[in-house]
Amino acid sequence: MPRRPQQLRILHVDEQRTWRGGEQQMLYLATGLQERSVPSAAVLQPGAPAVARFRAAGVAVHEVPMRGEVDLTAAWRIGRTAQRGRFNVLHAHTAHAQSLVQIAARLCGAAVVAHRRIEYPVGRGLFGLGRLKYRYGVDAYVAISNRVKETLLEAGIPEWRIFVVRSVTDPERFRDVPPSPTLRKELGLPLDAFVVGNIGALVGHKDHRTLLEACRVVRDEIHNTWLVIVGAGPLEHFIREKARSMHMDDRLVMTGFRSDVPELIRLFDIFALSSSEEGLCSTLLEVAASGCPIVATDAGGVREAVLPDRTGLVVPTGSPHALARGILELAADPEKARRLARRGLERARRHFTPAALTQETLAVYRRVQAGRVGPACPVGFAPEKDAP
């Protein structure tokens, strides 16, 4: 039975202590909601990088220590925050936040929306017990790609409960960025360097081993090849050691976490993604919005961010030689590289914007609020967003 409409009031919850793509997407959404006069606030870890960024954007923040997904004290505090602020939708942006929100919702009576951003199979822990929380207590799931929706279906979640809202970027942040007069020198890159770039956390599923081996092959053909890896993470030492063993350490620049990503992308001749798993990879959208040519591995929802042979090249995962061939193909055919990059840029500006994210997520909230989530209301998969 349809519910009586109320003013939507959204409380976002994220227990992460780092700033990555999911937190950026949450900020795009929270600010987009406020621009549409939909009250929105966030529950975040005390002192997390997201706290300052949300407050700078004018989004109210409640700092709550969250020590794992069964922290009952944190769940109670989230529920009390929702009650005091009269929030009627609790939006969990991570798997651990989902558990906390499911408990909190029982205290405050709010609806639950859960974001799923990763391709990993649901509940692949001990005996699959983690799947149980996905079956109950969530009104609607937001999957960032059709591939992520498939993983939720494989876990037995009804199709009608899973909405696909793709991640986005802010194309204006990357529009007409002038080249930095000092950045190349700062990074130690020669003026004639052929630069292969990569941006992302230094974690296992990004498969930096394949990236390094591919660039070693490329260097045999293009002798002035350099690899620039932007990002931080636990595998930094492994990547440096792997580069040293391959005699690539003299052509590798690891920048750590950087806030000047638009300027860094301007340095890249080609962006190479080597991931073995990806929900969608919003970094690909940022690179596309910068007009940089892309070669990406065929991981998860990557084909929804990069249309094969239309906005970039997509190659098999786990194959250094396939990734190298893609890089060399675009290096040998600059016109093709420019053509693919131009289409990718136009597609990012047209379809992958914060306004689109806000509008599509609002539609999910409104269906939940109106009681239009159920077997009689099928959802389906998101259509492909064509290149111009």
C-alpha positions as CSV (number, residue, x, y, z in Angstrom):
1,M,0.0,0.0,0.0
2,P,1.4,3.4,-0.9
3,R,2.7,5.4,2.0
4,R,1.7,9.0,2.8
5,P,4.4,11.3,1.3
6,Q,6.7,13.1,3.8
7,Q,9.5,15.4,3.3
8,L,12.6,13.3,2.7
9,R,15.4,13.7,5.2
10,I,18.5,11.7,4.5
11,L,21.2,10.6,6.9
12,H,24.3,9.2,5.2
13,V,26.5,6.8,7.1
14,D,30.1,5.9,6.3
15,E,32.5,4.3,8.8
16,Q,35.7,4.6,6.6
17,R,38.8,6.4,8.0
18,T,40.2,7.2,4.6
19,W,39.1,9.3,1.6
20,R,38.4,7.2,-1.5
21,G,36.0,7.1,-4.4
22,G,33.0,6.0,-2.3
23,E,33.4,9.0,0.0
24,Q,33.6,11.4,-2.9
25,Q,30.4,9.9,-4.4
26,M,28.7,10.4,-1.1
27,L,29.7,14.0,-1.0
28,Y,28.5,14.6,-4.5
29,L,25.1,13.2,-3.5
30,A,24.8,15.0,-0.1
31,T,25.6,18.4,-1.7
32,G,23.3,17.6,-4.6
33,L,20.4,16.8,-2.3
34,Q,20.9,20.0,-0.3
35,E,20.9,22.0,-3.6
36,R,17.4,20.5,-4.2
37,S,16.3,21.5,-0.7
38,V,16.4,17.9,0.6
39,P,17.9,18.0,4.1
40,S,20.9,15.8,4.3
41,A,23.6,15.0,7.0
42,A,26.3,12.5,7.5
43,V,27.5,10.2,10.2
44,L,31.3,9.8,9.9
45,Q,34.3,8.6,11.9
46,P,35.8,11.3,14.2
47,G,38.7,13.0,12.4
48,A,38.2,11.1,9.1
49,P,39.2,13.2,6.0
50,A,35.6,13.2,5.0
51,V,34.6,15.3,8.1
52,A,36.4,18.5,7.0
53,R,35.3,18.1,3.3
54,F,31.6,17.6,4.2
55,R,31.6,20.6,6.5
56,A,33.4,22.8,4.0
57,A,30.6,21.9,1.6
58,G,28.0,22.9,4.1
59,V,26.8,19.4,5.0
60,A,26.1,18.8,8.7
61,V,28.3,16.1,10.2
62,H,27.8,13.9,13.3
63,E,31.1,12.3,14.4
64,V,30.4,8.9,15.8
65,P,33.1,6.3,16.6
66,M,32.3,3.1,14.7
67,R,34.4,0.1,15.7
68,G,33.2,-2.6,13.3
69,E,29.8,-3.6,11.9
70,V,28.4,-5.0,15.2
71,D,29.2,-1.9,17.3
72,L,25.9,-1.6,19.2
73,T,26.9,1.6,20.8
74,A,27.5,3.2,17.4
75,A,24.3,1.8,16.1
76,W,22.4,3.3,19.0
77,R,24.0,6.7,18.5
78,I,23.1,6.6,14.8
79,G,19.5,5.8,15.7
80,R,19.4,8.6,18.2
81,T,20.9,11.0,15.7
82,A,18.2,10.0,13.2
83,Q,15.5,10.5,15.8
84,R,16.6,13.9,16.8
85,G,17.1,15.1,13.2
86,R,13.8,13.5,12.1
87,F,15.7,11.6,9.3
88,N,13.4,9.1,7.6
89,V,16.0,7.5,5.3
90,L,19.2,6.0,6.5
91,H,21.6,5.6,3.6
92,A,24.6,3.2,4.3
93,H,27.5,3.8,1.9
94,T,29.6,0.7,2.9
95,A,29.0,-2.9,3.9
96,H,30.0,-2.3,7.5
97,A,27.9,0.9,7.6
98,Q,25.0,-1.2,6.3
99,S,25.1,-3.5,9.4
100,L,25.1,-0.5,11.7
101,V,22.2,1.2,9.9
102,Q,20.1,-1.9,9.9
103,I,20.3,-2.0,13.7
104,A,19.8,1.8,14.0
105,A,16.7,1.7,11.8
106,R,15.0,-0.7,14.3
107,L,15.5,2.0,16.9
108,C,14.2,5.0,14.9
109,G,11.8,3.5,12.3
110,A,13.6,4.9,9.3
111,A,13.8,3.3,5.9
112,V,17.2,1.8,4.9
113,V,19.0,2.3,1.6
114,A,22.3,0.5,1.1
115,H,25.0,1.4,-1.5
116,R,27.0,-1.4,-3.0
117,R,30.2,-0.2,-4.8
118,I,32.3,-3.4,-5.1
119,E,32.2,-6.4,-7.4
120,Y,33.2,-8.9,-4.7
121,P,30.7,-11.7,-4.2
122,V,28.3,-10.9,-1.3
123,G,29.0,-12.6,2.0
124,R,32.0,-14.6,0.8
125,G,33.2,-15.1,4.4
126,L,32.8,-18.1,6.6
127,F,30.0,-20.4,5.3
128,G,28.5,-17.4,3.5
129,L,26.9,-16.1,6.8
130,G,27.6,-12.6,5.6
131,R,24.8,-13.0,3.1
132,L,22.1,-13.0,5.8
133,K,22.3,-9.3,6.4
134,Y,21.6,-8.7,2.7
135,R,18.4,-10.7,2.7
136,Y,16.6,-8.7,5.5
137,G,16.3,-5.2,6.8
138,V,17.1,-3.2,3.6
139,D,14.4,-1.5,1.7
140,A,16.5,-0.8,-1.5
141,Y,20.0,-1.4,-2.7
142,V,21.8,1.1,-5.0
143,A,24.4,-0.7,-7.2
144,I,27.0,1.4,-9.0
145,S,26.9,-0.8,-12.1
146,N,25.0,-3.5,-13.8
147,R,27.8,-5.9,-12.9
148,V,27.4,-5.1,-9.2
149,K,23.7,-5.7,-9.4
150,E,24.5,-9.1,-10.8
151,T,26.6,-9.9,-7.7
152,L,23.6,-9.0,-5.5
153,L,21.3,-11.1,-7.6
154,E,23.7,-14.0,-7.2
155,A,23.4,-13.6,-3.4
156,G,19.6,-14.2,-3.7
157,I,18.5,-10.6,-3.3
158,P,15.3,-9.9,-5.3
159,E,15.8,-8.0,-8.6
160,W,13.1,-5.4,-7.7
161,R,15.1,-4.3,-4.7
162,I,18.3,-3.4,-6.6
163,F,18.5,-0.1,-8.4
164,V,21.5,0.8,-10.6
165,V,22.8,4.3,-10.2
166,R,26.2,4.6,-11.7
167,S,29.0,6.5,-10.1
168,V,29.9,9.9,-11.5
169,T,32.5,12.6,-11.6
170,D,32.5,16.4,-11.6
171,P,33.4,17.2,-15.2
172,E,33.8,20.9,-14.4
173,R,36.7,20.1,-12.1
174,F,38.6,18.7,-15.1
175,R,37.6,21.1,-17.8
176,D,40.4,23.1,-19.4
177,V,42.9,22.5,-16.7
178,P,46.1,24.3,-17.7
179,P,49.4,22.3,-17.6
180,S,51.4,22.9,-14.4
181,P,54.7,24.7,-15.2
182,T,56.5,22.9,-12.3
183,L,54.8,19.5,-11.9
184,R,56.9,17.6,-14.4
185,K,60.1,18.8,-12.8
186,E,58.8,18.1,-9.3
187,L,58.2,14.5,-10.3
188,G,61.5,14.1,-12.0
189,L,60.0,13.4,-15.5
190,P,62.1,14.3,-18.5
191,L,60.5,16.7,-21.0
192,D,60.4,13.9,-23.7
193,A,59.0,11.2,-21.3
194,F,56.2,9.0,-22.6
195,V,54.1,8.9,-19.4
196,V,51.7,6.0,-18.6
197,G,49.6,7.0,-15.6
198,N,47.6,5.1,-13.0
199,I,45.5,6.4,-10.1
200,G,44.1,4.3,-7.3
201,A,44.6,2.8,-3.9
202,L,47.6,0.5,-3.6
203,V,45.7,-2.6,-2.9
204,G,45.5,-6.1,-4.3
205,H,42.6,-5.9,-6.7
206,K,44.3,-3.0,-8.5
207,D,46.9,-5.6,-9.7
208,H,49.9,-3.3,-10.0
209,R,52.0,-6.3,-10.8
210,T,50.3,-6.6,-14.2
211,L,50.7,-2.8,-14.7
212,L,54.5,-3.0,-14.0
213,E,55.0,-5.9,-16.3
214,A,53.0,-4.3,-19.1
215,C,55.1,-1.1,-18.8
216,R,58.3,-3.1,-18.9
217,V,57.1,-4.5,-22.3
218,V,56.2,-1.0,-23.5
219,R,59.6,0.4,-22.5
220,D,61.2,-2.2,-24.8
221,E,59.4,-0.5,-27.7
222,I,59.3,3.1,-26.4
223,H,62.5,3.7,-24.6
224,N,61.6,6.9,-22.8
225,T,58.5,5.3,-21.1
226,W,57.8,6.3,-17.5
227,L,55.1,5.0,-15.1
228,V,53.5,7.4,-12.7
229,I,51.3,5.8,-9.9
230,V,49.2,8.1,-7.9
231,G,47.7,6.8,-4.6
232,A,48.6,5.3,-1.2
233,G,48.0,2.0,0.4
234,P,49.5,-1.1,2.1
235,L,51.2,-2.5,-1.1
236,E,53.5,0.5,-1.7
237,H,56.6,-1.5,-0.5
238,F,55.6,-4.5,-2.7
239,I,55.2,-2.3,-5.8
240,R,58.6,-0.6,-5.2
241,E,60.3,-4.0,-4.7
242,K,58.6,-5.5,-7.8
243,A,59.8,-2.5,-9.9
244,R,63.3,-2.9,-8.5
245,S,63.4,-6.6,-9.4
246,M,62.3,-5.7,-13.0
247,H,64.8,-2.9,-13.3
248,M,61.9,-0.5,-13.7
249,D,62.5,1.5,-10.5
250,D,64.4,4.2,-12.4
251,R,61.3,4.8,-14.5
252,L,58.7,4.6,-11.7
253,V,57.3,7.6,-9.9
254,M,55.0,6.9,-6.9
255,T,53.4,10.1,-5.7
256,G,51.4,8.9,-2.7
257,F,48.0,10.5,-2.1
258,R,47.5,13.8,-4.1
259,S,44.8,16.4,-4.2
260,D,46.0,17.8,-7.6
261,V,44.6,14.9,-9.7
262,P,43.4,17.1,-12.6
263,E,46.9,18.5,-13.0
264,L,48.5,15.1,-12.8
265,I,46.2,13.6,-15.4
266,R,47.3,16.4,-17.8
267,L,50.8,14.9,-17.6
268,F,49.7,11.4,-18.8
269,D,50.0,10.4,-22.4
270,I,47.9,7.3,-21.6
271,F,46.0,6.2,-18.5
272,A,46.3,2.5,-17.8
273,L,44.0,0.6,-15.5
274,S,45.2,-2.9,-14.5
275,S,42.5,-4.0,-12.0
276,S,41.3,-7.5,-11.6
277,E,38.0,-6.4,-9.9
278,E,36.1,-3.1,-10.1
279,G,32.5,-2.1,-9.3
280,L,32.8,0.6,-12.0
281,C,35.9,2.7,-11.2
282,S,35.0,6.4,-10.9
283,T,38.7,7.2,-11.6
284,L,38.0,6.2,-15.2
285,L,35.3,8.8,-15.4
286,E,37.7,11.5,-14.1
287,V,40.3,10.5,-16.7
288,A,37.7,10.6,-19.4
289,A,36.5,14.0,-18.3
290,S,40.1,15.2,-18.6
291,G,40.3,14.0,-22.3
292,C,43.1,11.5,-21.6
293,P,43.2,8.2,-23.7
294,I,42.4,5.1,-21.7
295,V,43.4,1.5,-21.8
296,A,41.6,-0.6,-19.1
297,T,41.3,-4.2,-18.1
298,D,37.9,-5.9,-18.5
299,A,37.1,-6.0,-14.8
300,G,33.6,-5.9,-13.3
301,G,31.7,-2.8,-14.4
302,V,34.6,-1.2,-16.4
303,R,32.8,-1.6,-19.7
304,E,30.1,0.7,-18.3
305,A,32.7,3.4,-17.7
306,V,34.7,2.8,-20.9
307,L,32.9,1.7,-24.0
308,P,35.3,-0.7,-25.8
309,D,36.7,0.7,-29.0
310,R,34.4,3.8,-28.7
311,T,35.7,5.7,-25.7
312,G,38.8,3.6,-24.9
313,L,40.5,0.2,-25.2
314,V,39.4,-2.7,-23.0
315,V,41.8,-5.6,-22.6
316,P,41.7,-8.9,-20.7
317,T,42.5,-8.9,-17.0
318,G,45.7,-10.4,-15.7
319,S,47.5,-10.1,-19.0
320,P,50.5,-7.8,-19.0
321,H,51.0,-8.4,-22.8
322,A,47.4,-7.5,-23.6
323,L,47.7,-4.3,-21.5
324,A,51.0,-3.5,-23.2
325,R,49.6,-4.0,-26.7
326,G,46.7,-1.6,-25.9
327,I,49.2,1.1,-24.7
328,L,51.4,0.6,-27.7
329,E,48.4,0.6,-30.1
330,L,47.3,4.1,-28.9
331,A,50.9,5.3,-28.8
332,A,51.4,4.3,-32.5
333,D,48.1,5.9,-33.6
334,P,47.7,9.3,-31.9
335,E,44.7,10.1,-34.0
336,K,42.8,7.1,-32.8
337,A,43.9,7.9,-29.2
338,R,42.5,11.5,-29.6
339,R,39.3,10.2,-31.2
340,L,38.5,7.8,-28.3
341,A,39.5,10.3,-25.7
342,R,37.2,13.0,-27.3
343,R,34.3,10.7,-27.2
344,G,35.0,9.7,-23.6
345,L,35.2,13.3,-22.6
346,E,31.9,14.2,-24.2
347,R,30.2,11.1,-22.7
348,A,31.4,12.0,-19.2
349,R,30.2,15.6,-19.5
350,R,26.8,14.4,-20.8
351,H,26.0,11.5,-18.6
352,F,28.2,11.1,-15.5
353,T,27.6,14.3,-13.5
354,P,26.6,14.9,-9.9
355,A,23.2,16.1,-11.1
356,A,22.6,12.7,-12.7
357,L,23.7,10.9,-9.5
358,T,21.4,13.1,-7.3
359,Q,18.4,12.8,-9.6
360,E,18.6,9.0,-10.0
361,T,19.2,8.4,-6.2
362,L,16.3,10.7,-5.4
363,A,14.1,8.6,-7.5
364,V,15.1,5.5,-5.4
365,Y,14.3,7.4,-2.2
366,R,10.9,8.4,-3.4
367,R,10.0,4.9,-4.5
368,V,11.0,3.6,-1.1
369,Q,9.0,6.4,0.6
370,A,6.0,5.7,-1.5
371,G,6.1,2.0,-1.0
372,R,6.8,1.2,-4.6
373,V,9.5,-1.3,-4.0
374,G,8.3,-4.8,-4.4
375,P,7.6,-7.7,-6.8
376,A,4.9,-5.7,-8.6
377,C,7.5,-3.0,-9.4
378,P,10.3,-4.4,-11.4
379,V,13.5,-2.4,-11.8
380,G,15.7,-4.0,-14.4
381,F,19.2,-3.0,-15.4
382,A,20.5,0.4,-16.4
383,P,20.7,1.1,-20.1
384,E,24.1,1.8,-21.7
385,K,24.9,5.5,-21.8
386,D,26.1,5.9,-25.4
387,A,29.0,7.9,-26.6
388,P,28.1,10.9,-28.8
